[in-house]
Amino acid sequence: MKLKRDDISDRVIQRLTKYLSILHDMKKYEEYINSSELSKIMNTTSAQIRRDLSTFGEFGIRGKGYDIENLISIIERILGIDRINKVILVGHGKVGEMLTSNTEVLGKSFNIVEVFDKSPSKVGKEIKDLNIKIKDIKDIDSDLGKINVDTAILSVIKEQAQIVTDILVKNHIKGILNFTTYKLETPDDVAVVDVNISANLQELNFWKDMLKNKGE
């Protein structure tokens, strides 16, 4: 089944990542799980779970539910994390340093293979955990042509965001995780996910107040 971008909402993908995390925990204790059991853990409805999964096919077994190991494999394949994905990091400021010193936050399916920065004090320095040296951002255009990578993490200053993005797109980058506050302009065939900590905190604040009011 070939799906178009408009067939799948961002919310469905966000829920898939949560299903996957729960399934990894559940496989330690159970072989099968049904949509009702999963919905209670997720605090959603079983209909929602069935609807999300049916977007990509039919995976359940009547009377048993979902084979957990099989469903993990299916969701990992859907998310493209059943393989190692090479990633470049552009900008080695506070966010970049956090990502290169705590690579477990990227998950086991993503490897940073190159890091670029414009600061003379950083260029040439070795990142021991990755066994790579930081390269000059001026060389990003020529260097990208030498490596097979289509995903980038962008953590430069706002004023540089679109300039760097244009270079990335020109060099066949198809996915950008955007840590800047700039709204990037990209072609339709380039995916961008914005990491918006402010929006996350606003959402957290809403739910915190909701729970507080519920207890009053």
WOFENUR-V814496 format. One record per residue. RES is the residue in one small letter. PSI is psi in degrees with one decimal (* if undefined). D_FIRST is the distance of its C-alpha to the first C-alpha in whole Angstrom. Layout:
res = (RES:RES)
psi = (PSI:PSI)
d_first = (D_FIRST:D_FIRST)
This chain:
res = (m:k:l:k:r:d:d:i:s:d:r:v:i:q:r:l:t:k:y:l:s:i:l:h:d:m:k:k:y:e:e:y:i:n:s:s:e:l:s:k:i:m:n:t:t:s:a:q:i:r:r:d:l:s:t:f:g:e:f:g:i:r:g:k:g:y:d:i:e:n:l:i:s:i:i:e:r:i:l:g:i:d:r:i:n:k:v:i:l:v:g:h:g:k:v:g:e:m:l:t:s:n:t:e:v:l:g:k:s:f:n:i:v:e:v:f:d:k:s:p:s:k:v:g:k:e:i:k:d:l:n:i:k:i:k:d:i:k:d:i:d:s:d:l:g:k:i:n:v:d:t:a:i:l:s:v:i:k:e:q:a:q:i:v:t:d:i:l:v:k:n:h:i:k:g:i:l:n:f:t:t:y:k:l:e:t:p:d:d:v:a:v:v:d:v:n:i:s:a:n:l:q:e:l:n:f:w:k:d:m:l:k:n:k:g:e)
psi = (118.6:120.2:147.1:160.5:-38.9:-13.6:-16.7:125.2:157.2:-34.9:-37.8:-45.8:-40.2:-40.4:-35.7:-41.0:-34.2:-40.5:-43.7:-43.3:-43.3:-42.8:-38.0:-36.8:-41.6:-29.1:-15.9:-22.4:-26.0:156.9:-32.4:155.0:139.8:170.2:-30.1:-44.2:-42.4:-35.7:-34.7:-39.5:-38.1:-10.9:46.9:-163.0:153.5:-31.7:-38.9:-43.0:-45.5:-38.4:-43.2:-49.2:-34.3:-14.2:-29.5:-6.1:-176.4:119.2:-12.3:161.6:121.5:128.6:-14.1:-34.9:-138.2:132.1:115.6:-47.9:-41.8:-41.0:-36.2:-47.0:-40.6:-47.0:-39.2:-38.1:-40.9:-42.9:-5.3:25.5:22.2:11.5:167.9:127.3:121.8:138.6:143.2:150.6:124.8:109.8:111.3:50.3:-147.5:-44.3:-46.3:-41.7:-39.0:-41.4:-37.4:-20.0:-10.9:63.9:-14.3:-21.8:-18.9:-18.6:166.4:-10.3:3.1:125.5:125.7:120.4:-18.7:146.4:133.7:144.3:160.7:-12.0:123.3:-28.2:-14.9:-33.8:130.0:-15.2:143.9:136.5:101.3:-37.6:-26.9:-12.0:40.5:158.8:144.9:131.9:158.1:132.4:-21.5:-24.1:3.1:-36.2:-47.3:-36.4:-34.7:-26.8:-11.8:-11.2:148.4:90.2:142.0:12.5:137.7:145.9:125.4:116.5:44.3:176.9:156.3:-40.3:-22.0:-9.9:-50.8:-36.6:-48.0:-40.0:-42.3:-39.0:-42.1:-46.0:-41.2:-28.2:28.7:23.0:128.9:-6.8:130.9:123.2:112.2:107.6:-0.9:168.5:6.3:136.9:103.4:144.2:121.0:160.3:165.3:-22.7:13.6:124.1:136.2:129.8:121.4:130.7:104.1:91.8:-36.1:-44.6:-38.8:-40.8:-36.5:-43.1:-43.5:-43.1:-39.8:-51.0:-34.5:-46.4:-35.8:-45.0:-35.6:-44.7:-31.7:-32.9:-9.1:*)
d_first = (0:4:6:10:13:14:12:13:17:19:20:17:17:21:20:18:21:23:21:21:25:26:24:26:29:28:28:31:32:30:27:25:25:24:22:26:27:25:26:29:29:27:29:26:25:23:21:20:19:17:15:15:13:11:9:7:8:11:14:17:20:22:25:25:22:20:21:22:22:18:17:19:17:14:15:17:14:12:15:16:19:19:21:24:23:26:28:31:33:35:38:40:42:42:38:38:40:39:35:37:40:37:34:33:32:29:28:27:24:26:29:31:33:35:37:38:41:44:47:49:50:47:46:47:47:45:42:43:40:38:41:40:42:42:41:43:40:42:41:37:36:38:36:33:33:34:31:28:26:24:25:28:30:32:35:38:40:39:41:39:36:35:37:35:32:32:33:30:28:30:30:26:25:22:22:26:27:30:33:35:36:35:32:30:30:27:25:21:19:21:21:24:24:28:30:32:35:37:34:33:37:37:34:36:39:38:37:40:42:40:41:44:45:43:46:49)
